[in-house]
Amino acid sequence: MKITKLIGLLILIWIGYLVYTWIFSVKEIKRVCNEIQPGQSKQEVAAIVEAGKYLRYVESSEKENSRQHLIIFSSESHGRSTCFIEHDGSVIIKSEYRQD
């Protein structure tokens, strides 16, 4: 009986941790996406992302009319919340928060 209660408590703690990290990772993505302004350098954006607790970024391999893309995401949000950044290789053109 005690083992069952202990296992149940551990499961509740684990679920609580998952919800906690999901909520704060989404808030962090929104905050960072709002901080990023056109004209900032790509290196500044990379430094902001690397300073974040939950964030990662990936450079898109697709290019449109000499425009490239960075995608900021968190594994805790399972890719549902992202910040889509358009740049010309060195300077940010625009950033857009997306939630799927």
CNS distance restraints for C-alpha pairs under 8 A (distance, minus, plus):
assign (resid   1 and name CA) (resid   5 and name CA) 6.50 0.50 0.50
assign (resid   2 and name CA) (resid   6 and name CA) 6.17 0.50 0.50
assign (resid   3 and name CA) (resid   7 and name CA) 6.11 0.50 0.50
assign (resid   4 and name CA) (resid   8 and name CA) 6.09 0.50 0.50
assign (resid   5 and name CA) (resid   9 and name CA) 6.08 0.50 0.50
assign (resid   6 and name CA) (resid  10 and name CA) 6.19 0.50 0.50
assign (resid   7 and name CA) (resid  11 and name CA) 6.19 0.50 0.50
assign (resid   8 and name CA) (resid  12 and name CA) 6.26 0.50 0.50
assign (resid   9 and name CA) (resid  13 and name CA) 6.20 0.50 0.50
assign (resid  10 and name CA) (resid  14 and name CA) 6.14 0.50 0.50
assign (resid  11 and name CA) (resid  15 and name CA) 6.17 0.50 0.50
assign (resid  12 and name CA) (resid  16 and name CA) 6.06 0.50 0.50
assign (resid  13 and name CA) (resid  17 and name CA) 6.16 0.50 0.50
assign (resid  14 and name CA) (resid  18 and name CA) 6.32 0.50 0.50
assign (resid  15 and name CA) (resid  19 and name CA) 6.27 0.50 0.50
assign (resid  16 and name CA) (resid  20 and name CA) 6.05 0.50 0.50
assign (resid  17 and name CA) (resid  21 and name CA) 6.16 0.50 0.50
assign (resid  18 and name CA) (resid  22 and name CA) 6.10 0.50 0.50
assign (resid  18 and name CA) (resid  76 and name CA) 7.61 0.50 0.50
assign (resid  19 and name CA) (resid  23 and name CA) 6.16 0.50 0.50
assign (resid  20 and name CA) (resid  24 and name CA) 6.33 0.50 0.50
assign (resid  21 and name CA) (resid  25 and name CA) 5.85 0.50 0.50
assign (resid  21 and name CA) (resid  76 and name CA) 6.28 0.50 0.50
assign (resid  22 and name CA) (resid  26 and name CA) 6.26 0.50 0.50
assign (resid  22 and name CA) (resid  76 and name CA) 5.13 0.50 0.50
assign (resid  22 and name CA) (resid  77 and name CA) 5.28 0.50 0.50
assign (resid  23 and name CA) (resid  27 and name CA) 6.41 0.50 0.50
assign (resid  24 and name CA) (resid  28 and name CA) 6.07 0.50 0.50
assign (resid  25 and name CA) (resid  29 and name CA) 6.22 0.50 0.50
assign (resid  25 and name CA) (resid  54 and name CA) 5.66 0.50 0.50
assign (resid  25 and name CA) (resid  55 and name CA) 7.29 0.50 0.50
assign (resid  25 and name CA) (resid  74 and name CA) 6.32 0.50 0.50
assign (resid  25 and name CA) (resid  76 and name CA) 6.48 0.50 0.50
assign (resid  25 and name CA) (resid  77 and name CA) 6.58 0.50 0.50
assign (resid  26 and name CA) (resid  30 and name CA) 6.30 0.50 0.50
assign (resid  26 and name CA) (resid  74 and name CA) 7.75 0.50 0.50
assign (resid  26 and name CA) (resid  77 and name CA) 6.51 0.50 0.50
assign (resid  26 and name CA) (resid  81 and name CA) 6.24 0.50 0.50
assign (resid  27 and name CA) (resid  31 and name CA) 6.13 0.50 0.50
assign (resid  28 and name CA) (resid  32 and name CA) 6.08 0.50 0.50
assign (resid  28 and name CA) (resid  52 and name CA) 7.51 0.50 0.50
assign (resid  28 and name CA) (resid  54 and name CA) 7.54 0.50 0.50
assign (resid  28 and name CA) (resid  55 and name CA) 7.67 0.50 0.50
assign (resid  29 and name CA) (resid  33 and name CA) 5.98 0.50 0.50
assign (resid  29 and name CA) (resid  55 and name CA) 7.15 0.50 0.50
assign (resid  29 and name CA) (resid  72 and name CA) 7.28 0.50 0.50
assign (resid  29 and name CA) (resid  73 and name CA) 6.90 0.50 0.50
assign (resid  29 and name CA) (resid  74 and name CA) 7.64 0.50 0.50
assign (resid  29 and name CA) (resid  81 and name CA) 7.23 0.50 0.50
assign (resid  29 and name CA) (resid  82 and name CA) 6.68 0.50 0.50
assign (resid  29 and name CA) (resid  83 and name CA) 6.64 0.50 0.50
assign (resid  29 and name CA) (resid  97 and name CA) 7.89 0.50 0.50
assign (resid  30 and name CA) (resid  34 and name CA) 6.17 0.50 0.50
assign (resid  30 and name CA) (resid  83 and name CA) 7.49 0.50 0.50
assign (resid  30 and name CA) (resid  97 and name CA) 6.49 0.50 0.50
assign (resid  31 and name CA) (resid  35 and name CA) 6.29 0.50 0.50
assign (resid  32 and name CA) (resid  36 and name CA) 6.39 0.50 0.50
assign (resid  32 and name CA) (resid  48 and name CA) 7.43 0.50 0.50
assign (resid  32 and name CA) (resid  49 and name CA) 7.49 0.50 0.50
assign (resid  33 and name CA) (resid  83 and name CA) 5.70 0.50 0.50
assign (resid  33 and name CA) (resid  95 and name CA) 6.43 0.50 0.50
assign (resid  33 and name CA) (resid  96 and name CA) 6.75 0.50 0.50
assign (resid  33 and name CA) (resid  97 and name CA) 6.13 0.50 0.50
assign (resid  34 and name CA) (resid  95 and name CA) 7.89 0.50 0.50
assign (resid  34 and name CA) (resid  97 and name CA) 7.96 0.50 0.50
assign (resid  36 and name CA) (resid  40 and name CA) 7.13 0.50 0.50
assign (resid  36 and name CA) (resid  45 and name CA) 6.92 0.50 0.50
assign (resid  36 and name CA) (resid  95 and name CA) 6.63 0.50 0.50
assign (resid  37 and name CA) (resid  92 and name CA) 7.08 0.50 0.50
assign (resid  37 and name CA) (resid  93 and name CA) 7.95 0.50 0.50
assign (resid  37 and name CA) (resid  94 and name CA) 6.87 0.50 0.50
assign (resid  37 and name CA) (resid  95 and name CA) 7.17 0.50 0.50
assign (resid  38 and name CA) (resid  91 and name CA) 7.44 0.50 0.50
assign (resid  38 and name CA) (resid  92 and name CA) 4.96 0.50 0.50
assign (resid  38 and name CA) (resid  93 and name CA) 4.82 0.50 0.50
assign (resid  38 and name CA) (resid  94 and name CA) 5.34 0.50 0.50
assign (resid  38 and name CA) (resid  95 and name CA) 7.58 0.50 0.50
assign (resid  39 and name CA) (resid  91 and name CA) 5.52 0.50 0.50
assign (resid  39 and name CA) (resid  92 and name CA) 5.27 0.50 0.50
assign (resid  39 and name CA) (resid  93 and name CA) 6.47 0.50 0.50
assign (resid  40 and name CA) (resid  44 and name CA) 6.60 0.50 0.50
assign (resid  40 and name CA) (resid  45 and name CA) 7.28 0.50 0.50
assign (resid  40 and name CA) (resid  91 and name CA) 5.69 0.50 0.50
assign (resid  40 and name CA) (resid  92 and name CA) 5.43 0.50 0.50
assign (resid  41 and name CA) (resid  45 and name CA) 6.64 0.50 0.50
assign (resid  41 and name CA) (resid  90 and name CA) 5.70 0.50 0.50
assign (resid  41 and name CA) (resid  91 and name CA) 4.52 0.50 0.50
assign (resid  41 and name CA) (resid  92 and name CA) 6.06 0.50 0.50
assign (resid  42 and name CA) (resid  46 and name CA) 6.25 0.50 0.50
assign (resid  42 and name CA) (resid  87 and name CA) 7.55 0.50 0.50
assign (resid  42 and name CA) (resid  89 and name CA) 7.44 0.50 0.50
assign (resid  42 and name CA) (resid  90 and name CA) 5.29 0.50 0.50
assign (resid  42 and name CA) (resid  91 and name CA) 5.63 0.50 0.50
assign (resid  42 and name CA) (resid  92 and name CA) 6.29 0.50 0.50
assign (resid  43 and name CA) (resid  47 and name CA) 6.21 0.50 0.50
assign (resid  43 and name CA) (resid  90 and name CA) 7.78 0.50 0.50
assign (resid  44 and name CA) (resid  48 and name CA) 6.30 0.50 0.50
assign (resid  45 and name CA) (resid  49 and name CA) 6.24 0.50 0.50
assign (resid  46 and name CA) (resid  50 and name CA) 6.08 0.50 0.50
assign (resid  46 and name CA) (resid  57 and name CA) 7.80 0.50 0.50
assign (resid  47 and name CA) (resid  51 and name CA) 6.15 0.50 0.50
assign (resid  48 and name CA) (resid  52 and name CA) 6.60 0.50 0.50
assign (resid  49 and name CA) (resid  55 and name CA) 5.89 0.50 0.50
assign (resid  49 and name CA) (resid  56 and name CA) 6.37 0.50 0.50
assign (resid  49 and name CA) (resid  57 and name CA) 7.14 0.50 0.50
assign (resid  49 and name CA) (resid  72 and name CA) 7.59 0.50 0.50
assign (resid  50 and name CA) (resid  55 and name CA) 6.99 0.50 0.50
assign (resid  50 and name CA) (resid  56 and name CA) 6.97 0.50 0.50
assign (resid  54 and name CA) (resid  74 and name CA) 5.74 0.50 0.50
assign (resid  54 and name CA) (resid  75 and name CA) 7.66 0.50 0.50
assign (resid  54 and name CA) (resid  76 and name CA) 7.45 0.50 0.50
assign (resid  55 and name CA) (resid  72 and name CA) 6.77 0.50 0.50
assign (resid  55 and name CA) (resid  73 and name CA) 5.79 0.50 0.50
assign (resid  55 and name CA) (resid  74 and name CA) 4.89 0.50 0.50
assign (resid  55 and name CA) (resid  75 and name CA) 7.85 0.50 0.50
assign (resid  56 and name CA) (resid  72 and name CA) 5.75 0.50 0.50
assign (resid  56 and name CA) (resid  73 and name CA) 5.53 0.50 0.50
assign (resid  56 and name CA) (resid  74 and name CA) 5.96 0.50 0.50
assign (resid  57 and name CA) (resid  70 and name CA) 6.61 0.50 0.50
assign (resid  57 and name CA) (resid  71 and name CA) 5.43 0.50 0.50
assign (resid  57 and name CA) (resid  72 and name CA) 4.28 0.50 0.50
assign (resid  57 and name CA) (resid  73 and name CA) 6.04 0.50 0.50
assign (resid  58 and name CA) (resid  70 and name CA) 5.72 0.50 0.50
assign (resid  58 and name CA) (resid  71 and name CA) 5.40 0.50 0.50
assign (resid  58 and name CA) (resid  72 and name CA) 6.68 0.50 0.50
assign (resid  59 and name CA) (resid  68 and name CA) 7.92 0.50 0.50
assign (resid  59 and name CA) (resid  69 and name CA) 6.03 0.50 0.50
assign (resid  59 and name CA) (resid  70 and name CA) 4.58 0.50 0.50
assign (resid  59 and name CA) (resid  71 and name CA) 6.47 0.50 0.50
assign (resid  60 and name CA) (resid  68 and name CA) 6.90 0.50 0.50
assign (resid  60 and name CA) (resid  69 and name CA) 5.25 0.50 0.50
assign (resid  60 and name CA) (resid  70 and name CA) 5.85 0.50 0.50
assign (resid  60 and name CA) (resid  71 and name CA) 7.14 0.50 0.50
assign (resid  61 and name CA) (resid  68 and name CA) 7.80 0.50 0.50
assign (resid  61 and name CA) (resid  69 and name CA) 7.91 0.50 0.50
assign (resid  62 and name CA) (resid  68 and name CA) 6.85 0.50 0.50
assign (resid  62 and name CA) (resid  69 and name CA) 7.53 0.50 0.50
assign (resid  63 and name CA) (resid  67 and name CA) 5.60 0.50 0.50
assign (resid  63 and name CA) (resid  68 and name CA) 5.02 0.50 0.50
assign (resid  63 and name CA) (resid  69 and name CA) 7.42 0.50 0.50
assign (resid  64 and name CA) (resid  68 and name CA) 6.70 0.50 0.50
assign (resid  66 and name CA) (resid  88 and name CA) 6.34 0.50 0.50
assign (resid  67 and name CA) (resid  86 and name CA) 6.56 0.50 0.50
assign (resid  67 and name CA) (resid  87 and name CA) 5.68 0.50 0.50
assign (resid  67 and name CA) (resid  88 and name CA) 4.77 0.50 0.50
assign (resid  67 and name CA) (resid  89 and name CA) 7.17 0.50 0.50
assign (resid  68 and name CA) (resid  86 and name CA) 5.80 0.50 0.50
assign (resid  68 and name CA) (resid  87 and name CA) 5.30 0.50 0.50
assign (resid  68 and name CA) (resid  88 and name CA) 5.84 0.50 0.50
assign (resid  68 and name CA) (resid  89 and name CA) 6.38 0.50 0.50
assign (resid  69 and name CA) (resid  84 and name CA) 7.05 0.50 0.50
assign (resid  69 and name CA) (resid  85 and name CA) 5.46 0.50 0.50
assign (resid  69 and name CA) (resid  86 and name CA) 4.63 0.50 0.50
assign (resid  69 and name CA) (resid  87 and name CA) 6.01 0.50 0.50
assign (resid  70 and name CA) (resid  84 and name CA) 6.17 0.50 0.50
assign (resid  70 and name CA) (resid  85 and name CA) 5.00 0.50 0.50
assign (resid  70 and name CA) (resid  86 and name CA) 6.55 0.50 0.50
assign (resid  70 and name CA) (resid  87 and name CA) 7.74 0.50 0.50
assign (resid  71 and name CA) (resid  82 and name CA) 6.60 0.50 0.50
assign (resid  71 and name CA) (resid  83 and name CA) 5.70 0.50 0.50
assign (resid  71 and name CA) (resid  84 and name CA) 4.83 0.50 0.50
assign (resid  71 and name CA) (resid  85 and name CA) 6.11 0.50 0.50
assign (resid  72 and name CA) (resid  82 and name CA) 5.54 0.50 0.50
assign (resid  72 and name CA) (resid  83 and name CA) 4.94 0.50 0.50
assign (resid  72 and name CA) (resid  84 and name CA) 6.58 0.50 0.50
assign (resid  72 and name CA) (resid  85 and name CA) 7.87 0.50 0.50
assign (resid  73 and name CA) (resid  77 and name CA) 7.67 0.50 0.50
assign (resid  73 and name CA) (resid  79 and name CA) 6.12 0.50 0.50
assign (resid  73 and name CA) (resid  81 and name CA) 6.62 0.50 0.50
assign (resid  73 and name CA) (resid  82 and name CA) 4.84 0.50 0.50
assign (resid  73 and name CA) (resid  83 and name CA) 6.68 0.50 0.50
assign (resid  74 and name CA) (resid  78 and name CA) 6.76 0.50 0.50
assign (resid  74 and name CA) (resid  79 and name CA) 6.55 0.50 0.50
assign (resid  74 and name CA) (resid  81 and name CA) 7.68 0.50 0.50
assign (resid  74 and name CA) (resid  82 and name CA) 7.64 0.50 0.50
assign (resid  75 and name CA) (resid  79 and name CA) 6.49 0.50 0.50
assign (resid  77 and name CA) (resid  81 and name CA) 6.20 0.50 0.50
assign (resid  80 and name CA) (resid  98 and name CA) 7.89 0.50 0.50
assign (resid  80 and name CA) (resid  99 and name CA) 5.45 0.50 0.50
assign (resid  80 and name CA) (resid 100 and name CA) 4.91 0.50 0.50
assign (resid  81 and name CA) (resid  97 and name CA) 7.46 0.50 0.50
assign (resid  81 and name CA) (resid  98 and name CA) 5.79 0.50 0.50
assign (resid  81 and name CA) (resid  99 and name CA) 4.44 0.50 0.50
assign (resid  81 and name CA) (resid 100 and name CA) 6.50 0.50 0.50
assign (resid  82 and name CA) (resid  97 and name CA) 5.97 0.50 0.50
assign (resid  82 and name CA) (resid  98 and name CA) 5.26 0.50 0.50
assign (resid  82 and name CA) (resid  99 and name CA) 6.40 0.50 0.50
assign (resid  83 and name CA) (resid  95 and name CA) 6.68 0.50 0.50
assign (resid  83 and name CA) (resid  96 and name CA) 5.58 0.50 0.50
assign (resid  83 and name CA) (resid  97 and name CA) 4.45 0.50 0.50
assign (resid  83 and name CA) (resid  98 and name CA) 5.97 0.50 0.50
assign (resid  84 and name CA) (resid  95 and name CA) 5.65 0.50 0.50
assign (resid  84 and name CA) (resid  96 and name CA) 5.17 0.50 0.50
assign (resid  84 and name CA) (resid  97 and name CA) 6.27 0.50 0.50
assign (resid  84 and name CA) (resid  98 and name CA) 7.07 0.50 0.50
assign (resid  85 and name CA) (resid  92 and name CA) 7.13 0.50 0.50
assign (resid  85 and name CA) (resid  93 and name CA) 7.59 0.50 0.50
assign (resid  85 and name CA) (resid  94 and name CA) 5.84 0.50 0.50
assign (resid  85 and name CA) (resid  95 and name CA) 4.31 0.50 0.50
assign (resid  85 and name CA) (resid  96 and name CA) 6.40 0.50 0.50
assign (resid  86 and name CA) (resid  92 and name CA) 6.10 0.50 0.50
assign (resid  86 and name CA) (resid  93 and name CA) 5.43 0.50 0.50
assign (resid  86 and name CA) (resid  94 and name CA) 5.30 0.50 0.50
assign (resid  86 and name CA) (resid  95 and name CA) 6.28 0.50 0.50
assign (resid  87 and name CA) (resid  91 and name CA) 5.51 0.50 0.50
assign (resid  87 and name CA) (resid  92 and name CA) 4.29 0.50 0.50
assign (resid  87 and name CA) (resid  93 and name CA) 4.93 0.50 0.50
assign (resid  87 and name CA) (resid  94 and name CA) 7.04 0.50 0.50
assign (resid  88 and name CA) (resid  92 and name CA) 6.77 0.50 0.50
assign (resid  88 and name CA) (resid  93 and name CA) 7.01 0.50 0.50
